[in-house]
Amino acid sequence: MVNKLKRIISEIIEVDEDQIIDEFGPSDATSWDSMNNLRIITALEEEFNIQLSMKEIETMINFKIISKLIEAKLSGRKAA
Amino acid sequence: MDTKKLVRNIKACQTAEDIFDTIQDLDMSELAARHFVTINRKIEELKPNPDVRIAYLSNFTVDMLPPFFNVYAASEGIWSNGYVGAYNQYFQELLSEENPLIKYEPHFIILFLSLKHLDPNAYYGIGSMKDSKKADSLNKIKETIEEWIEIALGKTFATILVSNFIVPDFVQKGIADCKDSYSEIQFYENLNRILVEMSWNNPRLQIFDIKRLAAIYGSRNIIDSKMYYLAKIMWKESFNANIAEWLLRHIMSSSGLSRKCLVLDLDNTLWGGVVGEDGPEGIKIGPGDPNSEAYFDFQHKIKALKNRGIMLAICSKNNYGDVLEVFNTRKDMPLQLDDFTTTKINWDSKHVNLEQIAKELNIGLDSMVFIDDSPTECALIRKMLPEVKMIQLPQAYEKISEIIENLPYFEKTVILREDIVKTEQYRHNIRRSELRSSSGNLADYLNSLKTEVSIWQARESNRERIHQLFTKTNQFNVTTIRYNPGDIEKFIVEENFDLHVISSKDRFGDIGIIGLVLLENSCSNAKIDSFILSCRAMGRGIETAIMNYLKKDYFERKEFKIIRAKYIPTPKNLPVKDFFKDQGFHVIRSESDGQTGYELDKSTFTYNDCDWIKINES
C-alpha cells in the first residue's frame, strides 16, 4: 500500500519516490498545489476504493498522515 | 491495462509522434484521471505546433478539463492547446485592455455556466417564485448570455460553444414539481431551449450539450460536492474525460476532420451468421430473437449515419450472388442495397477493395472507417492501411450497436440538404462514369450529361455549405486554407473580397453547391485566394467553365488588368497542380517547397474550350 501510495503521489506531483519521506507534504514541493492535491484525493479514492471526507482531507498535511489514514480505512473495511 | 508501463513509455517519448504512437490505440476509458495529466505534461513539454487552440471560460473552476481534451485530441493525431480564463471572468476575458485571450487567437471558445453562480436568486429562490417572476429571471439570463455571445463573436474569429444547463438533482418542490404550471424542471428546459434557438441563425455558435452527457453518465456519478466545496469544481475529475470526448466531436467536425465513409463487412457484422452457409432466410437479422434484434438495431443506427450524409460501402468476402439474394429477399432489413454508395463483394484482399472504394468515391483513406468482426482482417488492415480507422466488432453481440454511438468520427455541426441526398448523388456519379465508359468518346459523354453551372456572389444562407467546402475539400483545393465561419462572414461582408458560389445540375439530377472561388481585389488586380471544387463535380470541365466565367467577369466587365493565383501543394491536392497552367496562367514565382505563383494578363488571355457546359449567372 505504501509503495502504491508513493507512486501515485510521485506521478501526480512529479517528484521522485525517494524524496517522499514521512514528513514530506504540500509545503515541500511547489508542484503539490491545490489542483494537484485534488488530483491526489481523486486518485486515492479511485485506486484504494475509499471515500475521504472533507474533515479527513483537512488533516492530510504529510505523507505519513496520509498513509496512516488510508491504512486505517483499508483495515477498517477488512474488519467490517 | 498496464498503467505503470504506460507512464514509463510516455516519459520516454522524444517527439510528439512518439506520444501519438503510444496512445493512439489506448482504451481511454481505462485510464485514470492522473494518466491524462501525465500524458498532457509530456505534450506540453514537447510543444508540438498546436492544430487547435481552445479557450475555456466559465463561472466555476474548469482548470482540470484541458489536459483531458489535449490527450483525447492527441489520440486522433490532433495537437491542441488550452487557455483557461480567470475564474468567473468570462466577460472580462473578452473585454480586458490587455487582451490575453484575444491575443491567444483561439479557434474555439467554450463557455460553461452554472446557474448557481450566474443567478443565485433564481437558483435558490425558484421554489417560491411566481410564474411571471420566473419568466423575468429567464429573460435576464438570456440577455446576459446573448450579450456575451455577441461580444465573443465580435471580438474574435473563434467558433463559440456554449454549454447548456444541467437540471439539479434536488428539485425544490419535489415530486409536486411535475404538476406545477411553471415547474423548476421547465425553467431549465426553457433556458436550454433558448440556447438552441440562439444557435439557429449563427453557424459560428454551437451548443455544447452537457445536459445530455450528464444524463448519459448519470448526474449522481458526475457531481462531487467535495470538489465543489474545496475548489468550486462542478464535476468529478473522471467526468472531464466524457466532456473531452464530446468536445472532440465538435472540434473534429468543425475542423473538417470528420470521416466521410463507413465501410462494412457483411457476415457476422451487418447480420449474424454466414450467408453462404445459413442462406438468406437463415441469417440473423430483424425482430424475433435476441441475436437478430441486436443486428437489427445495429443496422438502424448505420442507416441514421447515412441520413446524416455519411456514405456507406460494403467490403466483404462473399459470392456476389448470395449477397444479392439476401438483399432481394430480406426487405425487412433496415439497410437495403441502394443505401450503399458502392459495394465490393468478391474474394480479393480487403485492403485492395478498400483502396478501390476510396478511389471510386474520390476520398482519402483517412476519410474511411471500416467495421469487421474478424481479428485477422482487422490486424491486416491496420498494418496495410493505417490511415483507415479500423474498428473490430465486439464478440458479444449485445454490444455491437453501441459501437456506433461511441464513434466520434461521423459528427456534423449541422445537417445540410447536400448531406441528405449525398448517397444518391454519388450513386449518380458512379452511373455517370458507367455512361462514360459506354459512350467511349469523351466529348459525346460530356455533351450527353447536359451540365449546367450556376454562379453567384455568396449569400448569408450559403454560409454553412461554404464552411463545409473550405474545411472538407482536399483534392480540388488550390491553397487548402481552412477558413472558419468568422472569416467567411468577413468575405461576404467586406468589399474587397469576392466570394463566388457554384452549383451544378445535369440530366441525372441536381448536385447542389459544389464549389467556390474566393478572390481578393486591389485596384485593378484580383488574386485567387481559394478555388475549391467538391470531388463529386470533378472530371467534366466545370472548373474550366468557372474560370471562363471569371475571365469574362474580371477582364471584360470589371476591366481588371491582372488575375493572380497561387498553388500550395499538400499530400492530397496533386490533381490541381497544373490547373492554373492549363487555364493559361504564367508562372511568375516557384518556391522550393512547391508553392507556385501564377499570373494571367488581360492583354493576352484566351478562353478554354468548354461549350458542353451552360453557365447561368445570378
Interface residues (C-beta under 8 A of the other chain):
Chain A: R7 I8 E11 I12 E14 S34 M35 L38 R39 I41 T42 A43 E46 E47 L52 S53 M54 I57
Chain B: K4 V7 A32 A33 R34 V37 T38 R41 D63 M64 K226 M227 Y229 L230 A231 I233 K236 E237 S238
